[in-house]
Amino acid sequence: GNMDRPVDHEYVASTVFTNPEIGTVGYTEEQAVEKFKDITVYKSKFRPMAHSFPKSEIYTLFKLIVDTKTDKVVGCHCATDGAGELVQGVAIAIKMGATKKDFDNTIGIHPTSAEELVTMRSPSYHYVNGVKVEE
């Protein structure tokens, strides 16, 4: 309240309230390639524990997009239960300039789906000068 500040739309979080929810903040993979040219993508797809026991076919997907040159996380996209709540916290970290190393140095809460964001260590693939390179 009563605090003038410029509006910056670069890292605005959003959620689609479906089942599961879809949460996103920052650049998409395509936008990141266009802007940064060299990016590293981390992806994980799994069936969360809450859906494993009843043998549900609902899966969780996480994707982190990292500017390879600076190691800054520039995008986070997820489809999981509670993605809206999760991505709001991630948006703060990304807006503050968190790096992939910062994520890696964070201890995850087990067992949660969100811990995947801080345990993805191996890149799924890279883009070098805008060209996708598989691992």
C-alpha positions in Angstrom: 0.0 0.0 0.0 1.0 3.6 -0.8 4.3 2.4 -2.4 4.9 3.5 -5.9 6.9 1.0 -7.9 7.3 0.1 -11.5 5.4 -2.9 -12.8 7.6 -5.6 -14.2 5.8 -8.4 -16.2 8.9 -10.5 -16.9 8.2 -13.2 -14.3 4.5 -13.3 -13.6 3.1 -16.6 -12.4 -0.1 -18.0 -13.7 -2.2 -21.1 -13.1 -4.8 -23.0 -15.1 -7.2 -24.6 -12.6 -7.6 -28.0 -14.2 -7.1 -31.4 -12.8 -4.1 -31.6 -12.3 -3.4 -27.9 -12.2 -0.9 -26.3 -14.6 1.4 -23.7 -13.1 3.9 -21.6 -15.0 6.3 -18.7 -14.4 8.9 -17.2 -16.7 9.9 -18.1 -20.2 8.6 -21.0 -22.1 11.3 -23.2 -23.7 10.7 -21.5 -27.1 10.9 -18.0 -25.7 14.0 -18.8 -23.7 15.8 -20.2 -26.7 14.9 -17.0 -28.7 16.1 -14.7 -25.9 19.1 -16.5 -24.4 20.1 -18.9 -27.2 21.9 -21.2 -24.8 19.6 -22.9 -22.3 19.5 -26.1 -20.3 16.2 -27.9 -19.8 15.5 -30.2 -16.8 12.3 -32.3 -17.1 10.7 -34.9 -14.8 7.5 -36.9 -15.2 6.3 -39.3 -12.6 3.3 -40.5 -10.7 3.2 -38.9 -7.3 2.9 -41.0 -4.2 -0.7 -39.8 -3.5 -1.7 -41.3 -6.9 0.4 -44.4 -6.8 -1.5 -46.3 -4.1 -4.9 -46.0 -5.6 -3.3 -46.7 -9.0 -4.5 -43.5 -10.5 -3.3 -42.5 -14.0 -2.6 -38.9 -13.0 1.1 -38.0 -13.6 3.1 -35.0 -12.5 5.3 -33.0 -14.9 8.0 -30.5 -13.9 10.2 -28.5 -16.3 13.0 -26.0 -15.3 14.5 -23.8 -17.9 18.0 -22.4 -17.1 20.0 -19.7 -18.9 23.2 -21.7 -19.4 25.5 -18.7 -19.4 24.3 -17.3 -16.0 22.9 -20.5 -14.4 19.7 -18.5 -13.6 16.4 -20.3 -13.6 14.3 -18.4 -16.2 11.3 -20.6 -16.4 9.4 -23.2 -14.4 6.4 -25.1 -15.6 4.5 -27.8 -13.8 1.4 -29.9 -14.0 0.5 -31.3 -10.6 -1.9 -31.1 -7.8 -1.6 -27.7 -6.2 0.6 -26.3 -9.0 -0.8 -22.8 -8.3 0.4 -22.7 -4.7 3.7 -24.2 -5.7 4.5 -21.9 -8.6 3.8 -18.8 -6.6 6.7 -19.6 -4.3 9.0 -20.5 -7.2 8.1 -17.2 -8.9 9.6 -15.3 -5.9 12.8 -17.3 -6.2 13.0 -16.7 -10.0 12.2 -13.0 -9.7 15.0 -12.7 -7.1 17.5 -14.3 -9.6 17.8 -17.8 -8.2 20.3 -20.0 -10.0 20.0 -23.7 -10.7 22.8 -24.1 -8.1 20.5 -22.3 -5.5 17.8 -24.8 -6.3 20.3 -27.7 -6.0 21.5 -26.4 -2.6 17.9 -26.4 -1.2 16.8 -29.4 0.8 13.5 -30.8 -0.4 10.5 -31.7 1.7 10.0 -35.5 1.4 7.7 -36.9 0.3 6.3 -34.1 -1.8 6.0 -33.6 -5.6 7.7 -30.1 -5.1 10.9 -31.7 -4.0 11.5 -32.6 -7.6 12.4 -29.0 -8.3 15.4 -29.2 -6.0 16.5 -32.8 -6.9 16.6 -32.7 -10.7 20.4 -32.9 -11.3 20.8 -34.2 -14.8 19.7 -32.0 -17.7 17.3 -33.5 -20.2 18.8 -31.6 -23.1 20.4 -28.3 -24.0 20.2 -25.7 -26.7 23.4 -24.3 -28.0 23.2 -21.1 -30.1 19.5 -21.8 -30.5 19.9 -25.5 -31.6 18.6 -28.4 -29.5 21.3 -30.8 -28.4 20.2 -34.1 -26.9 22.2 -35.6 -24.0 
